[in-house]
Amino acid sequence: MPSVANIKSISYLKSHAAQISEDLAMNGNPFFITQNGEASMVIEGVKQYQEKEALVAALKIMALGEKDRLQGKGIPAADSRRQLLAARQSRK
């Protein structure tokens, strides 16, 4: 749930953009911007955005893997481990 302190109007954003940027860099908490009393946008730091994007990408990969598993594609984990071990030993 957003902190009440981080809910700001769009006019506040216009006049305090540098301060918002500093606050994001210091504590990383996003700002929720309102326009005409309704939520309009969320401003977050680059680090938080990149972390969120990496998480979404990982979740997509996991979902694709689960879809393949449910369709009977792939191999059991034990077979995969044996294949990896055999591949490592053949490189020696």
C-alpha positions as CSV (number, residue, x, y, z in Angstrom):
1,M,0.0,0.0,0.0
2,P,1.5,3.4,-0.9
3,S,2.6,5.8,1.8
4,V,0.4,8.8,2.0
5,A,3.5,10.9,1.8
6,N,4.2,9.6,-1.6
7,I,0.9,10.5,-3.2
8,K,1.4,13.8,-5.0
9,S,-0.5,15.9,-7.5
10,I,0.7,16.5,-11.0
11,S,1.3,20.2,-10.1
12,Y,3.6,19.0,-7.3
13,L,5.5,16.9,-9.8
14,K,5.9,19.8,-12.2
15,S,7.3,22.1,-9.5
16,H,9.3,19.5,-7.5
17,A,10.7,17.1,-10.1
18,A,14.3,17.4,-8.9
19,Q,13.3,16.8,-5.3
20,I,11.2,13.7,-6.4
21,S,14.3,12.4,-8.3
22,E,16.4,12.8,-5.2
23,D,13.9,11.1,-3.0
24,L,13.7,8.2,-5.4
25,A,17.5,7.9,-5.4
26,M,17.6,8.0,-1.6
27,N,14.8,5.7,-0.5
28,G,13.5,4.0,-3.7
29,N,9.8,4.4,-2.7
30,P,7.7,5.2,-5.8
31,F,5.5,8.3,-6.1
32,F,1.9,8.0,-7.0
33,I,0.8,11.0,-9.1
34,T,-2.8,12.2,-9.2
35,Q,-4.5,14.4,-11.7
36,N,-7.9,15.9,-10.9
37,G,-8.0,13.8,-7.7
38,E,-7.5,10.4,-9.5
39,A,-4.5,8.2,-9.8
40,S,-2.7,9.0,-13.0
41,M,0.8,7.6,-12.9
42,V,3.5,6.0,-10.8
43,I,7.1,7.3,-10.8
44,E,9.8,4.9,-9.7
45,G,13.6,4.9,-9.8
46,V,15.5,3.2,-12.6
47,K,16.9,0.5,-10.3
48,Q,13.4,-0.5,-9.1
49,Y,12.2,-0.5,-12.7
50,Q,15.1,-2.7,-13.8
51,E,14.5,-5.1,-10.9
52,K,10.8,-5.4,-11.7
53,E,11.6,-6.0,-15.4
54,A,14.0,-8.8,-14.6
55,L,11.4,-10.4,-12.3
56,V,8.8,-10.3,-15.0
57,A,11.2,-11.9,-17.5
58,A,12.0,-14.7,-15.0
59,L,8.4,-15.3,-14.4
60,K,7.7,-15.5,-18.1
61,I,10.5,-18.1,-18.5
62,M,9.0,-20.1,-15.6
63,A,5.5,-19.9,-17.1
64,L,6.8,-21.2,-20.5
65,G,8.6,-24.0,-18.7
66,E,5.5,-25.0,-16.8
67,K,3.4,-24.9,-20.0
68,D,5.9,-27.2,-21.7
69,R,5.9,-29.5,-18.7
70,L,2.1,-29.7,-18.7
71,Q,2.2,-30.6,-22.4
72,G,4.5,-33.5,-21.7
73,K,7.5,-31.8,-23.3
74,G,10.9,-32.0,-21.7
75,I,12.6,-34.6,-19.6
76,P,12.7,-35.5,-15.9
77,A,15.2,-33.6,-13.7
78,A,17.2,-36.8,-13.0
79,D,17.6,-37.5,-16.7
80,S,18.7,-33.9,-17.2
81,R,21.3,-34.1,-14.5
82,R,22.7,-37.3,-16.0
83,Q,22.9,-35.6,-19.4
84,L,24.7,-32.6,-17.9
85,L,27.1,-34.9,-16.0
86,A,27.9,-36.9,-19.2
87,A,28.5,-33.7,-21.2
88,R,30.9,-32.4,-18.5
89,Q,32.8,-35.7,-18.4
90,S,33.1,-35.8,-22.2
91,R,34.7,-32.3,-22.2
92,K,37.5,-33.5,-19.9
